[in-house]
């Protein structure tokens, strides 16, 4: 017997693919900012970068930005809590857009990139916050596999 896939399942699959892509981006950049992974700055170096650009409370801002990205990436990966984490992630990306917008739109601007990349991430995070994670989340997986016997 042939199994059919309904439209809702295809939508959820599409949302899962978007979530996985965004999770990779935020886990990568968040771990760079917090831990210095992948050749990135750690939070102290990122705080110096922010201080040089006159960002208020650079150390706190560096830690909050790194945490938003790293833990936001984890939440996008598992799907559970996505709507809630979209708020600090969107704020984080809005700040990035504001700081890169004076450099223009083009990401390839030298020596300072434009707002193209953070703007794209901002819009995807907002859209995912509005749409939700879809059917394929960790909590839904456990809800389906755990049967409560009374």
N, CA, C and O atoms as CSV, one atom per row, in Angstrom:
chain,resi,resn,atom,element,x,y,z
A,1,UNK,N,N,0.840,-1.176,0.000
A,1,UNK,CA,C,0.000,0.000,0.000
A,1,UNK,C,C,0.888,1.243,0.000
A,1,UNK,O,O,1.809,1.355,0.808
A,2,UNK,N,N,0.612,2.155,-0.890
A,2,UNK,CA,C,1.404,3.374,-1.017
A,2,UNK,C,C,1.073,4.333,0.115
A,2,UNK,O,O,-0.085,4.507,0.492
A,3,UNK,N,N,2.111,4.944,0.641
A,3,UNK,CA,C,1.920,5.921,1.706
A,3,UNK,C,C,1.960,7.315,1.096
A,3,UNK,O,O,2.857,7.637,0.316
A,4,UNK,N,N,1.000,8.125,1.452
A,4,UNK,CA,C,0.974,9.484,0.928
A,4,UNK,C,C,1.499,10.453,1.978
A,4,UNK,O,O,1.365,10.231,3.181
A,5,UNK,N,N,2.092,11.522,1.495
A,5,UNK,CA,C,2.591,12.577,2.371
A,5,UNK,C,C,1.687,13.780,2.181
A,5,UNK,O,O,1.512,14.271,1.066
A,6,UNK,N,N,1.118,14.248,3.275
A,6,UNK,CA,C,0.213,15.380,3.145
A,6,UNK,C,C,0.985,16.703,3.122
A,6,UNK,O,O,2.181,16.752,3.409
A,7,UNK,N,N,0.273,17.753,2.777
A,7,UNK,CA,C,0.865,19.081,2.633
A,7,UNK,C,C,1.465,19.569,3.939
A,7,UNK,O,O,2.517,20.209,3.931
A,8,UNK,N,N,0.825,19.284,5.053
A,8,UNK,CA,C,1.308,19.699,6.367
A,8,UNK,C,C,2.669,19.068,6.671
A,8,UNK,O,O,3.541,19.725,7.241
A,9,UNK,N,N,2.852,17.826,6.302
A,9,UNK,CA,C,4.131,17.152,6.521
A,9,UNK,C,C,5.219,17.789,5.670
A,9,UNK,O,O,6.345,17.966,6.135
A,10,UNK,N,N,4.894,18.134,4.430
A,10,UNK,CA,C,5.876,18.791,3.560
A,10,UNK,C,C,6.246,20.167,4.110
A,10,UNK,O,O,7.413,20.556,4.073
A,11,UNK,N,N,5.261,20.904,4.619
A,11,UNK,CA,C,5.547,22.202,5.241
A,11,UNK,C,C,6.484,22.023,6.434
A,11,UNK,O,O,7.452,22.767,6.587
A,12,UNK,N,N,6.195,21.048,7.264
A,12,UNK,CA,C,7.026,20.807,8.438
A,12,UNK,C,C,8.436,20.384,8.048
A,12,UNK,O,O,9.401,20.746,8.720
A,13,UNK,N,N,8.561,19.625,6.972
A,13,UNK,CA,C,9.876,19.250,6.483
A,13,UNK,C,C,10.643,20.488,6.017
A,13,UNK,O,O,11.832,20.637,6.301
A,14,UNK,N,N,9.956,21.365,5.306
A,14,UNK,CA,C,10.573,22.621,4.879
A,14,UNK,C,C,11.008,23.467,6.065
A,14,UNK,O,O,12.105,24.026,6.057
A,15,UNK,N,N,10.159,23.567,7.086
A,15,UNK,CA,C,10.511,24.320,8.293
A,15,UNK,C,C,11.696,23.686,9.010
A,15,UNK,O,O,12.553,24.394,9.540
A,16,UNK,N,N,11.751,22.356,9.030
A,16,UNK,CA,C,12.883,21.668,9.647
A,16,UNK,C,C,14.183,22.021,8.925
A,16,UNK,O,O,15.197,22.283,9.573
A,17,UNK,N,N,14.164,22.031,7.604
A,17,UNK,CA,C,15.369,22.372,6.843
A,17,UNK,C,C,15.821,23.804,7.129
A,17,UNK,O,O,17.016,24.061,7.280
A,18,UNK,N,N,14.872,24.729,7.203
A,18,UNK,CA,C,15.204,26.123,7.538
A,18,UNK,C,C,15.780,26.185,8.948
A,18,UNK,O,O,16.786,26.854,9.186
A,19,UNK,N,N,15.135,25.481,9.886
A,19,UNK,CA,C,15.620,25.469,11.271
A,19,UNK,C,C,17.037,24.936,11.363
A,19,UNK,O,O,17.866,25.499,12.078
A,20,UNK,N,N,17.327,23.853,10.644
A,20,UNK,CA,C,18.673,23.267,10.682
A,20,UNK,C,C,19.717,24.232,10.132
A,20,UNK,O,O,20.809,24.353,10.689
A,21,UNK,N,N,19.388,24.913,9.052
A,21,UNK,CA,C,20.323,25.882,8.463
A,21,UNK,C,C,20.574,27.037,9.426
A,21,UNK,O,O,21.722,27.431,9.635
A,22,UNK,N,N,19.524,27.576,10.004
A,22,UNK,CA,C,19.657,28.693,10.932
A,22,UNK,C,C,20.370,28.236,12.205
A,22,UNK,O,O,21.181,28.978,12.760
A,23,UNK,N,N,20.076,27.028,12.667
A,23,UNK,CA,C,20.747,26.495,13.857
A,23,UNK,C,C,22.250,26.426,13.638
A,23,UNK,O,O,23.018,26.804,14.523
A,24,UNK,N,N,22.682,25.951,12.476
A,24,UNK,CA,C,24.114,25.857,12.187
A,24,UNK,C,C,24.769,27.235,12.225
A,24,UNK,O,O,25.850,27.400,12.790
A,25,UNK,N,N,24.114,28.213,11.625
A,25,UNK,CA,C,24.662,29.572,11.584
A,25,UNK,C,C,24.812,30.131,12.994
A,25,UNK,O,O,25.873,30.641,13.353
A,26,UNK,N,N,23.751,30.035,13.792
A,26,UNK,CA,C,23.804,30.623,15.127
A,26,UNK,C,C,24.703,29.832,16.078
A,26,UNK,O,O,25.388,30.434,16.904
A,27,UNK,N,N,24.718,28.518,15.986
A,27,UNK,CA,C,25.644,27.741,16.814
A,27,UNK,C,C,27.091,28.079,16.474
A,27,UNK,O,O,27.933,28.208,17.362
A,28,UNK,N,N,27.367,28.219,15.201
A,28,UNK,CA,C,28.719,28.564,14.743
A,28,UNK,C,C,29.145,29.930,15.287
A,28,UNK,O,O,30.182,30.052,15.938
A,29,UNK,N,N,28.338,30.949,15.015
A,29,UNK,CA,C,28.706,32.303,15.419
A,29,UNK,C,C,28.648,32.485,16.936
A,29,UNK,O,O,29.481,33.189,17.506
A,30,UNK,N,N,27.683,31.866,17.585
A,30,UNK,CA,C,27.599,31.955,19.038
A,30,UNK,C,C,28.784,31.301,19.724
A,30,UNK,O,O,29.300,31.830,20.708
A,31,UNK,N,N,29.223,30.152,19.214
A,31,UNK,CA,C,30.377,29.483,19.822
A,31,UNK,C,C,31.669,30.251,19.536
A,31,UNK,O,O,32.610,30.193,20.328
A,32,UNK,N,N,31.722,30.964,18.416
A,32,UNK,CA,C,32.868,31.841,18.161
A,32,UNK,C,C,32.912,32.957,19.199
A,32,UNK,O,O,33.962,33.236,19.778
A,33,UNK,N,N,31.768,33.589,19.429
A,33,UNK,CA,C,31.716,34.732,20.337
A,33,UNK,C,C,31.913,34.331,21.791
A,33,UNK,O,O,32.540,35.067,22.552
A,34,UNK,N,N,31.395,33.192,22.184
A,34,UNK,CA,C,31.508,32.782,23.584
A,34,UNK,C,C,32.815,32.075,23.901
A,34,UNK,O,O,33.448,32.352,24.919
A,35,UNK,N,N,33.219,31.157,23.023
A,35,UNK,CA,C,34.318,30.250,23.344
A,35,UNK,C,C,35.551,30.406,22.458
A,35,UNK,O,O,36.570,29.763,22.709
A,36,UNK,N,N,35.478,31.239,21.437
A,36,UNK,CA,C,36.592,31.371,20.508
A,36,UNK,C,C,36.717,30.196,19.562
A,36,UNK,O,O,37.776,29.986,18.971
A,37,UNK,N,N,35.650,29.425,19.411
A,37,UNK,CA,C,35.664,28.257,18.530
A,37,UNK,C,C,35.756,28.689,17.066
A,37,UNK,O,O,35.424,29.823,16.720
A,38,UNK,N,N,36.206,27.783,16.225
A,38,UNK,CA,C,36.278,27.985,14.770
A,38,UNK,C,C,37.088,29.223,14.391
A,38,UNK,O,O,36.801,29.884,13.393
A,39,UNK,N,N,38.100,29.527,15.197
A,39,UNK,CA,C,38.967,30.664,14.897
A,39,UNK,C,C,38.359,32.016,15.214
A,39,UNK,O,O,38.908,33.046,14.820
A,40,UNK,N,N,37.242,32.034,15.916
A,40,UNK,CA,C,36.588,33.298,16.244
A,40,UNK,C,C,37.109,33.906,17.521
A,40,UNK,O,O,37.926,33.303,18.219
A,41,UNK,N,N,36.636,35.106,17.832
A,41,UNK,CA,C,37.030,35.723,19.095
A,41,UNK,C,C,36.265,35.056,20.237
A,41,UNK,O,O,35.186,34.504,20.017
A,42,UNK,N,N,36.796,35.100,21.420
A,42,UNK,CA,C,35.989,34.689,22.564
A,42,UNK,C,C,35.219,35.916,23.048
A,42,UNK,O,O,35.279,36.967,22.410
A,43,UNK,N,N,34.510,35.803,24.145
A,43,UNK,CA,C,33.670,36.923,24.563
A,43,UNK,C,C,34.496,38.152,24.963
A,43,UNK,O,O,34.033,39.280,24.798
A,44,UNK,N,N,35.720,37.946,25.491
A,44,UNK,CA,C,36.545,39.101,25.845
A,44,UNK,C,C,36.977,39.879,24.600
A,44,UNK,O,O,36.921,41.109,24.575
A,45,UNK,N,N,37.406,39.155,23.580
A,45,UNK,CA,C,37.821,39.817,22.333
A,45,UNK,C,C,36.626,40.460,21.627
A,45,UNK,O,O,36.738,41.548,21.062
A,46,UNK,N,N,35.490,39.776,21.666
A,46,UNK,CA,C,34.296,40.353,21.061
A,46,UNK,C,C,33.879,41.617,21.809
A,46,UNK,O,O,33.410,42.575,21.194
A,47,UNK,N,N,34.046,41.627,23.130
A,47,UNK,CA,C,33.737,42.819,23.925
A,47,UNK,C,C,34.643,43.989,23.528
A,47,UNK,O,O,34.189,45.132,23.475
A,48,UNK,N,N,35.916,43.711,23.249
A,48,UNK,CA,C,36.832,44.766,22.783
A,48,UNK,C,C,36.381,45.323,21.436
A,48,UNK,O,O,36.431,46.530,21.198
A,49,UNK,N,N,35.939,44.419,20.557
A,49,UNK,CA,C,35.419,44.824,19.252
A,49,UNK,C,C,34.214,45.748,19.438
A,49,UNK,O,O,34.116,46.783,18.778
A,50,UNK,N,N,33.300,45.375,20.333
A,50,UNK,CA,C,32.106,46.188,20.584
A,50,UNK,C,C,32.476,47.518,21.225
A,50,UNK,O,O,31.897,48.549,20.880
A,51,UNK,N,N,33.430,47.513,22.151
A,51,UNK,CA,C,33.862,48.752,22.811
A,51,UNK,C,C,34.443,49.734,21.797
A,51,UNK,O,O,34.218,50.941,21.892
A,52,UNK,N,N,35.191,49.210,20.824
A,52,UNK,CA,C,35.775,50.068,19.792
A,52,UNK,C,C,34.707,50.716,18.918
A,52,UNK,O,O,34.958,51.733,18.273
A,53,UNK,N,N,33.526,50.127,18.902
A,53,UNK,CA,C,32.410,50.684,18.128
A,53,UNK,C,C,31.403,51.400,19.025
A,53,UNK,O,O,30.278,51.691,18.617
A,54,UNK,N,N,31.830,51.673,20.243
A,54,UNK,CA,C,31.045,52.454,21.217
A,54,UNK,C,C,29.710,51.817,21.576
A,54,UNK,O,O,28.729,52.521,21.815
A,55,UNK,N,N,29.668,50.491,21.614
A,55,UNK,CA,C,28.478,49.777,22.060
A,55,UNK,C,C,28.428,49.888,23.581
A,55,UNK,O,O,29.425,49.618,24.250
A,56,UNK,N,N,27.280,50.281,24.137
A,56,UNK,CA,C,27.191,50.383,25.602
A,56,UNK,C,C,27.386,49.019,26.262
A,56,UNK,O,O,26.981,47.991,25.720
A,57,UNK,N,N,28.008,49.027,27.431
A,57,UNK,CA,C,28.261,47.817,28.218
A,57,UNK,C,C,28.802,46.695,27.322
A,57,UNK,O,O,28.139,45.673,27.147
A,58,UNK,N,N,29.984,46.877,26.764
A,58,UNK,CA,C,30.490,45.924,25.771
A,58,UNK,C,C,30.647,44.491,26.281
A,58,UNK,O,O,30.358,43.548,25.545
A,59,UNK,N,N,31.096,44.308,27.522
A,59,UNK,CA,C,31.264,42.943,28.038
A,59,UNK,C,C,29.909,42.252,28.175
A,59,UNK,O,O,29.747,41.106,27.755
A,60,UNK,N,N,28.945,42.943,28.758
A,60,UNK,CA,C,27.607,42.375,28.917
A,60,UNK,C,C,26.965,42.127,27.554
A,60,UNK,O,O,26.316,41.104,27.334
A,61,UNK,N,N,27.160,43.084,26.641
A,61,UNK,CA,C,26.598,42.944,25.294
A,61,UNK,C,C,27.210,41.755,24.560
A,61,UNK,O,O,26.513,41.031,23.849
A,62,UNK,N,N,28.514,41.558,24.733
A,62,UNK,CA,C,29.196,40.429,24.085
A,62,UNK,C,C,28.659,39.104,24.611
A,62,UNK,O,O,28.385,38.186,23.837
A,63,UNK,N,N,28.511,39.009,25.917
A,63,UNK,CA,C,28.014,37.765,26.513
A,63,UNK,C,C,26.562,37.520,26.116
A,63,UNK,O,O,26.200,36.400,25.755
A,64,UNK,N,N,25.731,38.555,26.179
A,64,UNK,CA,C,24.318,38.389,25.802
A,64,UNK,C,C,24.173,38.028,24.328
A,64,UNK,O,O,23.356,37.179,23.974
A,65,UNK,N,N,24.955,38.665,23.475
A,65,UNK,CA,C,24.893,38.359,22.043
A,65,UNK,C,C,25.332,36.925,21.775
A,65,UNK,O,O,24.674,36.195,21.033
A,66,UNK,N,N,26.448,36.526,22.383
A,66,UNK,CA,C,26.938,35.156,22.204
A,66,UNK,C,C,25.947,34.126,22.727
A,66,UNK,O,O,25.722,33.098,22.089
A,67,UNK,N,N,25.353,34.400,23.888
A,67,UNK,CA,C,24.362,33.477,24.460
A,67,UNK,C,C,23.108,33.398,23.596
A,67,UNK,O,O,22.575,32.314,23.362
A,68,UNK,N,N,22.638,34.556,23.121
A,68,UNK,CA,C,21.453,34.555,22.262
A,68,UNK,C,C,21.701,33.693,21.031
A,68,UNK,O,O,20.844,32.901,20.641
A,69,UNK,N,N,22.869,33.847,20.422
A,69,UNK,CA,C,23.166,33.096,19.208
A,69,UNK,C,C,23.403,31.606,19.499
A,69,UNK,O,O,22.848,30.746,18.815
A,70,UNK,N,N,24.219,31.305,20.504
A,70,UNK,CA,C,24.529,29.907,20.776
A,70,UNK,C,C,23.283,29.141,21.246
A,70,UNK,O,O,22.940,28.103,20.680
A,71,UNK,N,N,22.618,29.651,22.273
A,71,UNK,CA,C,21.444,28.953,22.792
A,71,UNK,C,C,20.257,29.062,21.835
A,71,UNK,O,O,19.416,28.164,21.779
A,72,UNK,N,N,20.191,30.160,21.086
A,72,UNK,CA,C,19.184,30.267,20.037
A,72,UNK,C,C,19.387,29.207,18.972
A,72,UNK,O,O,18.423,28.635,18.464
A,73,UNK,N,N,20.651,28.944,18.632
A,73,UNK,CA,C,20.950,27.877,17.678
A,73,UNK,C,C,20.526,26.521,18.199
A,73,UNK,O,O,19.990,25.705,17.449
A,74,UNK,N,N,20.761,26.269,19.482
A,74,UNK,CA,C,20.312,25.001,20.073
A,74,UNK,C,C,18.792,24.864,20.009
A,74,UNK,O,O,18.267,23.805,19.667
A,75,UNK,N,N,18.094,25.949,20.343
A,75,UNK,CA,C,16.629,25.905,20.324
A,75,UNK,C,C,16.115,25.715,18.899
A,75,UNK,O,O,15.165,24.962,18.686
A,76,UNK,N,N,16.726,26.383,17.922
A,76,UNK,CA,C,16.309,26.172,16.532
A,76,UNK,C,C,16.553,24.724,16.126
A,76,UNK,O,O,15.781,24.160,15.352
A,77,UNK,N,N,17.606,24.128,16.635
A,77,UNK,CA,C,17.917,22.738,16.318
A,77,UNK,C,C,16.831,21.797,16.837
A,77,UNK,O,O,16.354,20.936,16.097
A,78,UNK,N,N,16.439,21.950,18.094
A,78,UNK,CA,C,15.446,21.037,18.674
A,78,UNK,C,C,14.012,21.474,18.391
A,78,UNK,O,O,13.096,20.653,18.431
A,79,UNK,N,N,13.811,22.750,18.107
A,79,UNK,CA,C,12.482,23.241,17.753
A,79,UNK,C,C,11.633,23.681,18.933
A,79,UNK,O,O,10.766,24.542,18.782
A,80,UNK,N,N,11.863,23.115,20.080
A,80,UNK,CA,C,11.066,23.424,21.260
A,80,UNK,C,C,11.486,24.774,21.831
A,80,UNK,O,O,12.659,24.985,22.140
A,81,UNK,N,N,10.528,25.685,21.968
A,81,UNK,CA,C,10.810,27.016,22.483
A,81,UNK,C,C,11.222,28.010,21.424
A,81,UNK,O,O,11.718,29.089,21.747
A,82,UNK,N,N,11.025,27.663,20.159
A,82,UNK,CA,C,11.480,28.497,19.056
A,82,UNK,C,C,10.836,29.881,19.074
A,82,UNK,O,O,11.516,30.884,18.854
A,83,UNK,N,N,9.549,29.942,19.331
A,83,UNK,CA,C,8.876,31.249,19.313
A,83,UNK,C,C,9.427,32.162,20.394
A,83,UNK,O,O,9.561,33.366,20.178
A,84,UNK,N,N,9.744,31.611,21.540
A,84,UNK,CA,C,10.274,32.412,22.643
A,84,UNK,C,C,11.691,32.898,22.349
A,84,UNK,O,O,11.995,34.069,22.574
A,85,UNK,N,N,12.556,32.027,21.855
A,85,UNK,CA,C,13.945,32.411,21.586
A,85,UNK,C,C,14.045,33.361,20.398
A,85,UNK,O,O,15.055,34.048,20.240
A,86,UNK,N,N,13.015,33.409,19.567
A,86,UNK,CA,C,13.030,34.312,18.418
A,86,UNK,C,C,13.093,35.775,18.840
A,86,UNK,O,O,13.586,36.616,18.089
A,87,UNK,N,N,12.601,36.080,20.025
A,87,UNK,CA,C,12.596,37.476,20.490
A,87,UNK,C,C,14.020,37.977,20.745
A,87,UNK,O,O,14.411,38.980,20.147
A,88,UNK,N,N,14.824,37.320,21.613
A,88,UNK,CA,C,16.188,37.831,21.787
A,88,UNK,C,C,17.055,37.685,20.537
A,88,UNK,O,O,17.941,38.507,20.303
A,89,UNK,N,N,16.810,36.652,19.735
A,89,UNK,CA,C,17.578,36.511,18.495
A,89,UNK,C,C,17.255,37.647,17.522
A,89,UNK,O,O,18.155,38.196,16.886
A,90,UNK,N,N,15.984,37.994,17.409
A,90,UNK,CA,C,15.597,39.089,16.518
A,90,UNK,C,C,16.205,40.403,17.005
A,90,UNK,O,O,16.693,41.196,16.199
A,91,UNK,N,N,16.179,40.635,18.302
A,91,UNK,CA,C,16.795,41.847,18.852
A,91,UNK,C,C,18.289,41.874,18.550
A,91,UNK,O,O,18.825,42.904,18.140
A,92,UNK,N,N,18.956,40.749,18.751
A,92,UNK,CA,C,20.384,40.633,18.475
A,92,UNK,C,C,20.688,40.962,17.014
A,92,UNK,O,O,21.636,41.690,16.718
A,93,UNK,N,N,19.884,40.424,16.115
A,93,UNK,CA,C,20.128,40.659,14.695
A,93,UNK,C,C,19.742,42.080,14.290
A,93,UNK,O,O,20.350,42.650,13.384
A,94,UNK,N,N,18.736,42.657,14.951
A,94,UNK,CA,C,18.375,44.059,14.682
A,94,UNK,C,C,19.548,44.975,15.038
A,94,UNK,O,O,19.859,45.901,14.289
A,95,UNK,N,N,20.190,44.723,16.163
A,95,UNK,CA,C,21.367,45.505,16.552
A,95,UNK,C,C,22.468,45.339,15.499
A,95,UNK,O,O,23.121,46.313,15.124
A,96,UNK,N,N,22.671,44.115,15.024
A,96,UNK,CA,C,23.680,43.871,13.988
A,96,UNK,C,C,23.341,44.629,12.706
A,96,UNK,O,O,24.228,45.174,12.050
A,97,UNK,N,N,22.062,44.663,12.354
A,97,UNK,CA,C,21.639,45.412,11.162
A,97,UNK,C,C,21.922,46.904,11.353
A,97,UNK,O,O,22.444,47.558,10.450
A,98,UNK,N,N,21.585,47.431,12.507
A,98,UNK,CA,C,21.796,48.858,12.783
A,98,UNK,C,C,23.275,49.213,12.687
A,98,UNK,O,O,23.630,50.264,12.155
A,99,UNK,N,N,24.134,48.343,13.199
A,99,UNK,CA,C,25.570,48.640,13.182
A,99,UNK,C,C,26.216,48.408,11.822
A,99,UNK,O,O,27.262,48.991,11.536
A,100,UNK,N,N,25.625,47.578,10.988
A,100,UNK,CA,C,26.221,47.338,9.666
A,100,UNK,C,C,25.557,48.148,8.553
A,100,UNK,O,O,26.136,48.293,7.476
A,101,UNK,N,N,24.368,48.672,8.787
A,101,UNK,CA,C,23.645,49.430,7.746
A,101,UNK,C,C,24.435,50.631,7.217
A,101,UNK,O,O,24.377,50.896,6.016
A,102,UNK,N,N,25.168,51.367,8.055
A,102,UNK,CA,C,25.941,52.487,7.491
A,102,UNK,C,C,26.986,52.054,6.464
A,102,UNK,O,O,27.471,52.881,5.691
A,103,UNK,N,N,27.336,50.773,6.447
A,103,UNK,CA,C,28.313,50.263,5.480
A,103,UNK,C,C,27.667,49.895,4.152
A,103,UNK,O,O,28.350,49.442,3.234
A,104,UNK,N,N,26.357,50.087,4.045
A,104,UNK,CA,C,25.646,49.723,2.833
A,104,UNK,C,C,24.998,48.359,2.971
A,104,UNK,O,O,24.956,47.786,4.060
A,105,UNK,N,N,24.500,47.852,1.875
A,105,UNK,CA,C,23.785,46.581,1.873
A,105,UNK,C,C,24.707,45.394,1.615
A,105,UNK,O,O,24.535,44.333,2.215
A,106,UNK,N,N,25.676,45.565,0.737
A,106,UNK,CA,C,26.506,44.470,0.245
A,106,UNK,C,C,27.392,43.863,1.337
A,106,UNK,O,O,28.157,44.564,1.999
A,107,UNK,N,N,27.270,42.560,1.505
A,107,UNK,CA,C,28.083,41.826,2.476
A,107,UNK,C,C,29.565,41.884,2.111
A,107,UNK,O,O,30.424,41.806,2.989
A,108,UNK,N,N,29.865,42.020,0.829
A,108,UNK,CA,C,31.258,41.990,0.362
A,108,UNK,C,C,31.958,43.343,0.473
A,108,UNK,O,O,33.101,43.471,0.033
A,109,UNK,N,N,31.306,44.358,1.049
A,109,UNK,CA,C,31.968,45.651,1.225
A,109,UNK,C,C,33.223,45.480,2.077
A,109,UNK,O,O,33.203,44.791,3.096
A,110,UNK,N,N,34.293,46.102,1.655
A,110,UNK,CA,C,35.563,46.033,2.390
A,110,UNK,C,C,35.865,47.413,2.953
A,110,UNK,O,O,35.564,48.392,2.269
A,111,UNK,N,N,36.425,47.570,4.118
A,111,UNK,CA,C,36.767,46.532,5.075
A,111,UNK,C,C,35.596,46.146,5.983
A,111,UNK,O,O,35.707,45.205,6.768
A,112,UNK,N,N,34.479,46.865,5.879
A,112,UNK,CA,C,33.343,46.593,6.760
A,112,UNK,C,C,32.149,46.108,5.941
A,112,UNK,O,O,31.720,46.788,5.009
A,113,UNK,N,N,31.609,44.935,6.284
A,113,UNK,CA,C,30.485,44.391,5.509
A,113,UNK,C,C,29.195,45.169,5.732
A,113,UNK,O,O,29.008,45.820,6.759
A,114,UNK,N,N,28.321,45.084,4.751
A,114,UNK,CA,C,27.017,45.723,4.841
A,114,UNK,C,C,26.029,44.866,5.621
A,114,UNK,O,O,26.402,43.862,6.228
A,115,UNK,N,N,24.779,45.272,5.595
A,115,UNK,CA,C,23.752,44.663,6.451
A,115,UNK,C,C,23.020,43.488,5.810
A,115,UNK,O,O,22.093,42.947,6.412
A,116,UNK,N,N,23.405,43.087,4.629
A,116,UNK,CA,C,22.720,42.023,3.893
A,116,UNK,C,C,22.524,40.742,4.721
A,116,UNK,O,O,21.416,40.211,4.792
A,117,UNK,N,N,23.578,40.262,5.329
A,117,UNK,CA,C,23.535,38.996,6.071
A,117,UNK,C,C,22.726,39.105,7.365
A,117,UNK,O,O,21.825,38.292,7.575
A,118,UNK,N,N,23.010,40.075,8.243
A,118,UNK,CA,C,22.193,40.159,9.459
A,118,UNK,C,C,20.727,40.481,9.169
A,118,UNK,O,O,19.845,40.049,9.910
A,119,UNK,N,N,20.456,41.233,8.102
A,119,UNK,CA,C,19.069,41.522,7.744
A,119,UNK,C,C,18.339,40.248,7.324
A,119,UNK,O,O,17.186,40.034,7.700
A,120,UNK,N,N,19.007,39.414,6.553
A,120,UNK,CA,C,18.416,38.134,6.150
A,120,UNK,C,C,18.121,37.267,7.371
A,120,UNK,O,O,17.034,36.699,7.484
A,121,UNK,N,N,19.081,37.164,8.280
A,121,UNK,CA,C,18.866,36.379,9.494
A,121,UNK,C,C,17.737,36.964,10.337
A,121,UNK,O,O,16.922,36.219,10.881
A,122,UNK,N,N,17.683,38.281,10.450
A,122,UNK,CA,C,16.612,38.934,11.207
A,122,UNK,C,C,15.247,38.552,10.651
A,122,UNK,O,O,14.350,38.179,11.407
A,123,UNK,N,N,15.086,38.641,9.348
A,123,UNK,CA,C,13.786,38.346,8.734
A,123,UNK,C,C,13.418,36.872,8.857
A,123,UNK,O,O,12.250,36.546,9.071
A,124,UNK,N,N,14.387,35.982,8.726
A,124,UNK,CA,C,14.108,34.550,8.878
A,124,UNK,C,C,13.721,34.231,10.324
A,124,UNK,O,O,12.796,33.454,10.563
A,125,UNK,N,N,14.424,34.825,11.282
A,125,UNK,CA,C,14.100,34.592,12.696
A,125,UNK,C,C,12.697,35.097,13.017
A,125,UNK,O,O,11.937,34.417,13.707
A,126,UNK,N,N,12.349,36.277,12.525
A,126,UNK,CA,C,11.000,36.803,12.759
A,126,UNK,C,C,9.954,35.900,12.113
A,126,UNK,O,O,8.939,35.577,12.730
A,127,UNK,N,N,10.205,35.494,10.867
A,127,UNK,CA,C,9.257,34.619,10.171
A,127,UNK,C,C,9.076,33.297,10.907
A,127,UNK,O,O,7.951,32.822,11.061
A,128,UNK,N,N,10.162,32.708,11.359
A,128,UNK,CA,C,10.061,31.440,12.081
A,128,UNK,C,C,9.354,31.624,13.419
A,128,UNK,O,O,8.631,30.734,13.867
A,129,UNK,N,N,9.558,32.767,14.055
A,129,UNK,CA,C,8.849,33.057,15.292
A,129,UNK,C,C,7.353,33.168,15.069
A,129,UNK,O,O,6.565,32.771,15.928
A,130,UNK,N,N,6.957,33.702,13.928
A,130,UNK,CA,C,5.535,33.828,13.597
A,130,UNK,C,C,4.926,32.496,13.166
A,130,UNK,O,O,3.810,32.161,13.561
A,131,UNK,N,N,5.659,31.744,12.361
A,131,UNK,CA,C,5.153,30.486,11.808
A,131,UNK,C,C,5.208,29.358,12.827
A,131,UNK,O,O,4.279,28.557,12.928
A,132,UNK,N,N,6.294,29.300,13.577
A,132,UNK,CA,C,6.505,28.198,14.506
A,132,UNK,C,C,7.411,27.149,13.901
A,132,UNK,O,O,7.787,27.247,12.733
A,133,UNK,N,N,7.764,26.142,14.689
A,133,UNK,CA,C,8.778,25.177,14.274
A,133,UNK,C,C,8.293,24.061,13.357
A,133,UNK,O,O,9.113,23.359,12.765
A,134,UNK,N,N,7.001,23.881,13.227
A,134,UNK,CA,C,6.487,22.749,12.454
A,134,UNK,C,C,6.336,21.519,13.332
A,134,UNK,O,O,6.474,21.590,14.553
A,135,UNK,N,N,6.053,20.395,12.699
A,135,UNK,CA,C,5.766,19.146,13.426
A,135,UNK,C,C,7.013,18.453,13.974
A,135,UNK,O,O,6.931,17.733,14.968
A,136,UNK,N,N,8.159,18.662,13.340
A,136,UNK,CA,C,9.347,17.890,13.681
A,136,UNK,C,C,10.185,18.594,14.741
A,136,UNK,O,O,11.192,19.233,14.435
A,137,UNK,N,N,9.746,18.464,16.009
A,137,UNK,CA,C,10.474,19.026,17.131
A,137,UNK,C,C,10.754,17.919,18.139
A,137,UNK,O,O,10.125,16.860,18.117
A,138,UNK,N,N,11.698,18.183,19.011
A,138,UNK,CA,C,12.079,17.183,19.992
A,138,UNK,C,C,10.928,16.844,20.938
A,138,UNK,O,O,10.705,15.672,21.242
A,139,UNK,N,N,10.201,17.848,21.402
A,139,UNK,CA,C,9.108,17.564,22.336
A,139,UNK,C,C,7.984,16.771,21.670
A,139,UNK,O,O,7.373,15.915,22.310
A,140,UNK,N,N,7.707,17.042,20.407
A,140,UNK,CA,C,6.667,16.269,19.711
A,140,UNK,C,C,7.114,14.838,19.463
A,140,UNK,O,O,6.295,13.920,19.471
A,141,UNK,N,N,8.387,14.648,19.248
A,141,UNK,CA,C,8.928,13.299,19.085
A,141,UNK,C,C,8.714,12.490,20.361
A,141,UNK,O,O,8.284,11.338,20.311
A,142,UNK,N,N,9.018,13.102,21.504
A,142,UNK,CA,C,8.836,12.409,22.776
A,142,UNK,C,C,7.370,12.213,23.130
A,142,UNK,O,O,7.002,11.187,23.704
A,143,UNK,N,N,6.526,13.188,22.792
A,143,UNK,CA,C,5.094,13.039,23.072
A,143,UNK,C,C,4.494,11.871,22.312
A,143,UNK,O,O,3.617,11.178,22.829
A,144,UNK,N,N,4.955,11.648,21.094
A,144,UNK,CA,C,4.422,10.546,20.290
A,144,UNK,C,C,4.962,9.209,20.758
A,144,UNK,O,O,4.274,8.193,20.656
A,145,UNK,N,N,6.209,9.195,21.280
A,145,UNK,CA,C,6.810,7.906,21.630
A,145,UNK,C,C,6.524,7.470,23.070
A,145,UNK,O,O,6.662,6.291,23.393
A,146,UNK,N,N,6.130,8.397,23.928
A,146,UNK,CA,C,5.850,8.050,25.312
A,146,UNK,C,C,4.349,7.833,25.484
A,146,UNK,O,O,3.538,8.712,25.196
A,147,UNK,N,N,4.005,6.648,25.958
A,147,UNK,CA,C,2.585,6.353,26.205
A,147,UNK,C,C,2.366,6.282,27.705
A,147,UNK,O,O,3.049,5.541,28.414
A,148,UNK,N,N,1.423,7.047,28.168
A,148,UNK,CA,C,1.121,7.083,29.598
A,148,UNK,C,C,0.064,6.032,29.888
A,148,UNK,O,O,-1.010,6.035,29.286
A,149,UNK,N,N,0.374,5.138,30.811
A,149,UNK,CA,C,-0.572,4.087,31.194
A,149,UNK,C,C,-1.042,4.410,32.612
A,149,UNK,O,O,-0.244,4.608,33.528
A,150,UNK,N,N,-2.368,4.455,32.758
A,150,UNK,CA,C,-2.936,4.773,34.076
A,150,UNK,C,C,-3.566,3.538,34.652
A,150,UNK,O,O,-4.106,3.579,35.758
